[in-house]
């Protein structure tokens, strides 16, 4: 029906607030341990941030990741405001082959491991599936679960998954290879 937005609803059921789902501490501990082991020997972390970050109010936490040396952050269209594109760690907005700077696209597509935070995997966010990364091989921090490649950690909510990532990154010193592609801000033409 077209008039659903104007339909009257009995408010009795709204008197009891919904309980906010919480993470399973055992799942968080297992994920944190596996994440630390996965990140420990990497030379760089590439993050793709999606609209789920805004949905959970975690913009500042993701922006703090950009202050860690060796971390680069690209965003999907629905999350452009997470990191100023002039920030040295910014790769700009990722849209598969439609990404503005092909060097930024290459950093995401060729990442040693891609950390997807609150992303949406769709035709629109992947440049009509022209992306070059393997979604199944990524580390994923979703709204209600976390994943490292094929290993799924149900019960790890996005906020706790992000805390685990921050903890794992705090104990690592990244050593970038000699040939490091520029960030979006470094690659931008003069005057932008």
C-alpha positions in Angstrom: 0.0 0.0 0.0 1.1 3.5 -0.7 -0.2 5.0 2.5 1.9 3.0 5.0 3.9 6.1 6.0 0.7 7.7 7.2 -0.9 4.7 8.8 -1.6 5.0 12.5 0.2 2.5 14.8 -0.6 1.4 18.3 2.2 2.8 20.5 1.8 0.3 23.3 4.7 -1.9 22.1 7.0 1.1 22.0 6.8 1.5 25.8 9.5 -1.2 26.2 12.7 -0.1 24.6 14.5 -2.6 22.4 17.7 -4.1 23.9 20.8 -3.2 22.0 22.6 -6.3 20.8 26.0 -6.9 22.5 29.1 -8.8 21.4 29.9 -12.3 22.6 33.1 -11.9 24.7 34.4 -15.3 23.7 33.9 -14.5 20.0 35.6 -11.1 20.5 38.6 -12.8 22.2 39.0 -15.4 19.5 38.7 -12.7 16.7 41.2 -10.4 18.5 43.8 -13.2 18.8 43.4 -14.3 15.1 43.4 -10.6 13.9 46.6 -9.9 15.8 48.3 -12.9 14.3 47.1 -12.0 10.8 48.3 -8.3 11.0 51.6 -9.0 12.9 53.7 -9.5 9.8 52.1 -7.2 7.3 53.9 -4.2 5.8 50.8 -2.1 5.4 47.0 -2.2 6.2 44.5 -1.0 3.6 41.1 -0.1 4.9 37.9 0.3 2.9 35.3 2.1 5.1 31.6 1.9 4.3 28.3 3.4 5.4 28.0 1.0 8.4 30.6 3.2 10.1 28.1 6.2 10.0 25.3 3.9 11.1 27.1 3.0 14.3 28.6 6.5 14.9 32.2 5.2 14.6 33.6 7.9 12.3 36.1 9.2 14.8 37.4 5.7 15.6 38.0 5.0 11.9 39.7 8.4 11.4 42.0 7.6 14.3 43.2 4.5 12.3 44.6 7.0 9.8 47.0 8.3 12.3 48.7 4.9 12.4 51.7 4.8 10.1 51.2 2.1 7.4 47.4 2.5 7.3 45.7 3.8 4.2 41.9 4.4 4.1 39.6 4.5 1.1 35.9 5.0 1.5 32.8 3.9 -0.3 30.4 6.5 -1.6 28.1 6.4 1.5 31.0 7.1 3.8 32.9 9.9 2.1 33.0 12.2 5.1 34.9 9.7 7.4 38.4 11.0 6.4 39.3 14.3 4.8 40.6 13.4 1.4 43.6 15.7 1.9 44.8 13.6 4.8 48.0 11.8 4.0 46.4 8.3 4.7 43.4 9.0 2.4 43.0 7.0 -0.8 39.8 8.9 -1.7 36.5 7.3 -2.7 36.8 3.7 -4.0 34.5 2.7 -6.9 36.3 -0.2 -8.6 37.4 0.8 -12.1 35.5 4.1 -11.6 37.8 5.2 -8.9 39.1 8.7 -9.7 42.8 7.9 -9.2 43.9 4.6 -10.7 46.8 4.5 -8.2 44.3 4.6 -5.3 42.3 1.8 -7.0 45.4 -0.3 -7.3 46.2 0.2 -3.6 42.8 -1.2 -2.7 42.6 -3.9 -5.3 46.2 -5.1 -4.7 46.2 -4.8 -0.9 48.1 -7.5 0.9 44.9 -7.8 2.9 41.9 -5.5 2.7 40.2 -4.5 6.0 36.5 -3.8 5.2 34.8 -1.8 7.9 31.1 -1.4 7.7 31.1 -1.9 4.0 28.2 -2.6 1.6 29.0 -5.0 -1.2 26.8 -4.1 -4.1 26.9 -3.0 -7.7 26.9 0.6 -6.8 29.7 0.5 -4.2 32.0 -1.8 -6.3 31.8 0.2 -9.6 29.3 -2.3 -11.0 31.4 -5.2 -9.8 34.5 -3.8 -11.5 36.5 -4.1 -8.2 39.7 -6.0 -8.2 39.9 -7.2 -4.6 38.7 -10.6 -3.4 35.9 -10.0 -0.9 36.2 -13.5 0.4 39.9 -13.0 1.3 39.4 -9.7 3.2 39.1 -9.0 6.9 35.6 -7.8 7.4 34.2 -5.9 10.3 30.4 -6.0 9.7 27.5 -4.7 11.9 26.9 -8.1 13.5 30.0 -10.2 12.8 33.6 -10.2 11.9 35.5 -12.4 9.4 39.1 -13.1 8.5 39.1 -14.8 5.1 36.9 -17.8 5.5 36.9 -17.8 9.3 33.6 -16.2 10.6 33.2 -14.8 14.1 29.5 -14.3 14.7 28.6 -12.2 17.7 31.5 -9.7 17.1 29.7 -6.4 16.7 31.3 -3.6 14.6 32.3 -1.4 17.6 34.2 -4.3 19.3 35.7 -5.5 16.0 37.1 -1.9 15.4 38.5 -1.9 19.0 40.2 -5.2 18.2 41.7 -3.7 15.0 43.0 -0.7 16.9 44.6 -2.9 19.5 46.2 -5.1 16.8 47.6 -2.1 15.0 48.9 -0.5 18.2 51.4 -3.4 18.6 52.8 -3.4 15.0 55.5 -1.3 13.4 54.9 -1.3 9.6 57.8 -1.3 7.2 56.6 -0.1 3.8 58.3 -1.5 0.7 60.5 1.0 -1.2 57.9 1.4 -3.9 54.9 2.9 -2.1 52.0 4.3 -4.2 51.1 7.9 -3.3 47.9 8.7 -1.4 45.0 10.5 -3.0 46.1 13.8 -1.5 49.7 13.4 -2.7 48.5 12.5 -6.1 46.1 15.4 -6.5 47.1 18.1 -9.0 48.3 21.4 -7.7 45.5 23.8 -6.7 43.0 21.1 -5.5 
